[in-house]
Amino acid sequence: MIMNRTEVVKKAREAHRENIRRSLQHRLEVARAKGDENLIRQLEAEMRYFG
């Protein structure tokens, strides 16, 4: 299947958002394990922003 430029850009954008979400989730787990409440609040706000 040949994708046009719009489809390629859309797929790249989706992959980028998923990578950000996974990174944030991991950072949030680490912050919770360390009990870093300030970082937890910041990362939770970022998670809400990215949906």
C-alpha positions as CSV (number, residue, x, y, z in Angstrom):
1,M,0.0,0.0,0.0
2,I,1.3,3.4,-1.0
3,M,0.6,6.2,1.4
4,N,0.3,9.8,0.3
5,R,2.2,12.5,2.1
6,T,-0.8,13.4,4.3
7,E,-1.2,9.8,5.5
8,V,2.6,9.6,6.3
9,V,2.4,12.8,8.3
10,K,-0.6,11.7,10.2
11,K,1.0,8.3,11.1
12,A,4.2,10.1,12.2
13,R,2.2,12.5,14.3
14,E,0.3,9.6,15.9
15,A,3.6,7.7,16.6
16,H,5.1,10.8,18.1
17,R,2.2,11.4,20.5
18,E,2.2,7.7,21.5
19,N,6.0,7.9,22.3
20,I,5.4,11.1,24.4
21,R,2.5,9.3,26.2
22,R,4.6,6.3,27.0
23,S,7.6,8.4,28.2
24,L,5.3,10.4,30.4
25,Q,3.7,7.3,31.8
26,H,7.1,5.8,32.7
27,R,8.3,9.1,34.2
28,L,5.1,9.2,36.3
29,E,5.7,5.6,37.6
30,V,9.2,6.5,38.6
31,A,8.1,9.7,40.3
32,R,5.4,7.8,42.2
33,A,8.0,5.2,43.3
34,K,10.2,7.9,44.6
35,G,7.3,9.8,46.3
36,D,8.1,13.0,44.4
37,E,4.8,14.8,44.8
38,N,5.8,18.0,42.9
39,L,7.0,15.9,39.9
40,I,3.9,13.7,40.1
41,R,1.6,16.8,39.8
42,Q,3.6,18.2,36.9
43,L,3.6,14.9,35.0
44,E,-0.1,14.4,35.6
45,A,-0.8,17.9,34.2
46,E,1.3,17.0,31.1
47,M,-0.6,13.7,30.7
48,R,-3.9,15.6,30.8
49,Y,-2.5,18.1,28.2
50,F,-1.6,15.2,25.8
51,G,-4.7,13.3,26.5
